[in-house]
Amino acid sequence: MTTAIEAEVKQNIASMDTFERSEGGSVSLINNSARMGLITIWADHVDFNLKNESQSLEIGNSTSFTYADQKCTITLVEIKYFADPETAKFSYGCA
């Protein structure tokens, strides 16, 4: 990639290492290109949409997608199932 394109890709990729969401919450991972919406939190896994595709993740497992030659990975690191509100914590990064 050229330097200008690399700079644009880095600008579009969200600069977060971890994020936490409750049911019905969403996060923009890549501006105007990849969004994740949390549907349901269970005791041992979550159901969510990523780039308009339904998926599930168990604690400690990851899913990934590619954006402009960058592999982006989301890992479910924690579920707070009996909390109010119930939340799920994810780590996220691209390389």
Wavefront OBJ file of the C-alpha trace (Angstrom):
o trace
v 0.000 0.000 0.000
v 1.087 3.553 -0.558
v 1.731 5.803 2.397
v -1.426 7.886 1.810
v -3.604 4.782 1.609
v -1.964 3.288 4.706
v -2.685 6.491 6.625
v -6.335 6.431 5.534
v -6.724 2.771 6.554
v -5.254 3.472 10.006
v -7.565 6.464 10.395
v -10.645 4.373 9.526
v -9.843 1.509 11.895
v -11.122 2.128 15.402
v -8.291 2.759 17.830
v -9.616 0.731 20.748
v -8.007 -2.259 22.393
v -11.081 -3.342 24.359
v -14.733 -2.407 24.451
v -17.742 -3.449 26.484
v -21.353 -3.536 25.300
v -24.743 -4.580 26.643
v -27.503 -6.277 24.645
v -28.735 -4.030 21.873
v -25.509 -2.026 21.815
v -23.248 -1.637 18.818
v -19.800 -0.349 17.959
v -18.231 0.933 14.752
v -15.020 -1.028 14.250
v -14.151 0.557 10.906
v -15.743 3.824 9.807
v -18.583 3.154 7.350
v -17.359 -0.396 6.708
v -17.627 -2.715 9.725
v -20.067 -2.501 12.602
v -20.717 -5.012 15.377
v -24.082 -5.239 17.147
v -24.582 -7.331 20.281
v -27.856 -9.275 20.137
v -27.916 -11.635 23.124
v -25.669 -12.326 26.091
v -25.706 -15.876 27.482
v -23.746 -17.289 30.439
v -21.052 -18.803 28.199
v -21.365 -17.060 24.802
v -22.796 -14.091 22.930
v -24.776 -13.740 19.711
v -23.964 -10.720 17.553
v -23.966 -9.304 14.040
v -20.676 -8.411 12.390
v -20.759 -6.768 8.980
v -24.423 -7.853 8.588
v -23.690 -11.530 9.385
v -24.985 -13.337 12.495
v -22.297 -15.003 14.605
v -21.711 -16.470 18.058
v -18.598 -16.408 20.225
v -17.736 -18.347 23.355
v -15.482 -16.818 26.007
v -11.869 -16.833 24.842
v -12.711 -17.452 21.193
v -12.101 -15.058 18.306
v -13.476 -14.138 14.919
v -11.718 -12.114 12.252
v -12.304 -10.206 9.035
v -10.120 -8.426 6.503
v -10.106 -4.720 5.776
v -7.683 -3.248 3.208
v -5.101 -6.024 3.649
v -5.412 -5.767 7.446
v -6.591 -8.789 9.450
v -8.871 -7.547 12.223
v -9.634 -9.863 15.145
v -12.338 -9.656 17.825
v -12.046 -11.836 20.934
v -14.698 -12.304 23.616
v -12.772 -11.861 26.871
v -15.464 -11.533 29.554
v -19.192 -11.932 30.159
v -20.947 -10.303 33.114
v -24.072 -12.454 33.005
v -25.791 -11.683 36.315
v -24.847 -8.012 36.313
v -27.281 -5.164 35.797
v -26.926 -4.545 32.951
v -25.422 -7.735 31.574
v -22.374 -6.896 29.460
v -19.781 -8.534 27.254
v -16.188 -7.332 26.958
v -14.201 -7.773 23.746
v -10.643 -7.131 22.658
v -10.096 -5.831 19.143
v -7.151 -5.112 16.902
v -5.916 -5.128 13.333
v -2.517 -6.052 11.973
l 1 2 3 4 5 6 7 8 9 10 11 12 13 14 15 16 17 18 19 20 21 22 23 24 25 26 27 28 29 30 31 32 33 34 35 36 37 38 39 40 41 42 43 44 45 46 47 48 49 50 51 52 53 54 55 56 57 58 59 60 61 62 63 64 65 66 67 68 69 70 71 72 73 74 75 76 77 78 79 80 81 82 83 84 85 86 87 88 89 90 91 92 93 94 95
